[in-house]
Amino acid sequence: MRSRDSDWNYQSYSPPHLNGCRPLLRWAGSKKRQFPLFSLHFPRSFRSYVEPFAGSAAFLFQLGIKGSKLNDLNTDVTDFYRYASLRGKEFFDRFAAIPRERSTYYDARNAIKFLPRSFERSVLFFYLNRNCFNGIYRVNKSGHFNVPYSDRRVSPYPSLEQFLQATELIQSADIQNTDFETFCDNYVESGDFVFLDPPYYNDEGRVFNEYQVRPFDMADFSRLQNVLDRIDRKGAHFLLSFPETEITKSLSQVWETHRLLVRRTVAGNPVMRRNTCELLISNYAR
């Protein structure tokens, strides 16, 4: 498909009316604030909404679409969605009862290292997520969560009503915990809309190289290129969000491409939070 570039700045747009709700997880790199602009590039109609790299699934919650297909390689993320949707009020009550203070946070961060995949672990994961620095999920070489407590810049907890509204949406979703290539090959169908927001990788290495013990690397990016071809052959729509780097040039030569200016808010130092260029690559014209 012929490439077409256009420059947009999300700050020029006002949020449209949304039928959904706020995402439950805080997530570094989330596109939540860019939804008004990104939504302009969504296909006008589709069968099911699909995310191979779900994370906070911010767009799904804002769209309010039921019957979605979500995947994430992070078991804490997918287990949280499953337990929270199955035992909503009990989950919220357990979470809200944990004191929101520094000492309790570090006790929880230490305790989660020894917990197997379980309801209790998911409650602690959600507590840590809502109180850690900048919504970052990072693990050390042993696979243990090691993000510090945030004394500032943490958002209020959702109310019980907001929590249950969000988990009701997840109840209808098909949630998987596997490699993105396996997920796309097995779950993407004709007519689906696949939004891909993978971990960022550039020539110098991955931006968040501790999201999993093994980082997203050049071999994964090569697999991603092949996955896009297979999604297209299935008759599904895809929209890939990725920073503009040397390695994305090959994609922009093949597929429809739009250039966006987005603000990075991950850096701890506000001076380092700046507008950067993001490519939206799709197999359809909008």
Sequence and secondary structure as in RCSB ss.txt:
>XXXX:A:sequence
MRSRDSDWNYQSYSPPHLNGCRPLLRWAGSKKRQFPLFSLHFPRSFRSYVEPFAGSAAFLFQLGIKGSKLNDLNT
DVTDFYRYASLRGKEFFDRFAAIPRERSTYYDARNAIKFLPRSFERSVLFFYLNRNCFNGIYRVNKSGHFNVPYS
DRRVSPYPSLEQFLQATELIQSADIQNTDFETFCDNYVESGDFVFLDPPYYNDEGRVFNEYQVRPFDMADFSRLQ
NVLDRIDRKGAHFLLSFPETEITKSLSQVWETHRLLVRRTVAGNPVMRRNTCELLISNYAR
>XXXX:A:secstr
      EEEGGG      SS   SS  TT  GGGHHHHGGGS S  S EEESS TT HHHHHHT SS EEE S H
HHHHHHHHHHHSHHHHHHHHHTS  SHHHHHHHHHHGGG  SSHHHHHHHHHHHHHBGGG   B TTS B   B 
SSS      HHHHHHHHHHHHTSEEE S HHHHHHHH  TT EEEE    EETTEESSTTSSSS   HHHHHHHH
HHHHHHHHHT EEEEEEE  GGGHHHHHHSEEEEEEEE    SSGGG  EEEEEEEESS  
